[in-house]
């Protein structure tokens, strides 16, 4: 379909709005930004390749054996990540909790068991660095109300205390990671957690058999099933349940920067991940008309009624050709799986379907577009029949 805006999102504008970002695009561009922050490359010797492997069966984490390596972290830090995941497994916390816990510890301590120069007792205990944030200690930078000095300097103890509070947060598996982590930690910089979600998911996948690609259904972890509003541990879900017809940049449509998912008119469209609304409006057609309340036709131009969402990790998702005005408004923060609109055929369209795009690195032009099929599959929210 057509592109509504082609220029990259400005880093300065985004940073002023929050921190850490994602970027996806469908049929058009977007504006503004949400969480802005790079996640760091994934060139670890084994970590990233393992994270891309198939899902399941989920394996118990071995905290003493050989672990994959990530360029972002040293061996001790990856082992601390393994301890955090293992504690979550032992407590029966769903794998979404492991991702949240890892992202939180990545922000609080860079996965290092930190002593504190203002807490002399902590300096005599095993540690991997020295902080100076009030009287905070350990992987999660917990203060005295969380336990004794020795307890807060014990990685397994601090992870257990984090999970115990996490599972008491209402609807924690569906809400944005930043919101949930903040309710547990009460941080001065709550938006900073978001930038770690992607890498945390990769580490969980690498250490626990693709667990970030699973959905908790009837108490069981099910692989690649985040499709009808279910949210994968990675924080992603398929926008609609339907088959992909026209694919990404095919021979017949080389400039098609997304995929078309067939569905009946009126089918509810869900936010693919938690994010902030960048655009929710009628896209003008090739003649500048804003008549999105009627069905479009091929070569009309424009995305029709559409929504752009900005997610943590530098992605933007776009949802085009809605039948009526979107259900969300500019700057609204929506959780993963929330209904944002309905399938239609407005704009440059030959029939009811959802045109769905994904762009990376805040680049809303065609240069930033990636094939949504492998992108969504890697996050446990595959688009059907779409190779």
DACORPE-V725622 format. One line per field, one symbol per residue. psi: psi as a letter, one per 30 degrees, with the letter a starting at -180 (. if undefined). A space follows every 10 residues. Layout:
psi=???
This chain:
psi=alkfkfklkk eeeeefeblk llklkkfaaa lalckkklfk liglefeeee ffllklkkkk kjffakllkk fflleeeeee eeeeeeeeee fgklfeeeee eeeeeeeegh hkjkakfgie effflklglk ahjbhklaeg hklfffalee efgjeeeeee eeeeeeffkk hffflkeeee eefeeilfie ffeeffeeee eeeeeefhhg ffglkjjhgk jkkhgiehfk klffgllkel jlkkdkakhl efifgjgalk jklkkfkkkk kflkakjekj lkkkafggki hfglkalkge llfaklkkkk lkgglkkkjl hlelklfllk fkkklkfkkf akkahlbikg lklkkklkll hgjglfffkl jfeeeeefgg ikkkhh.
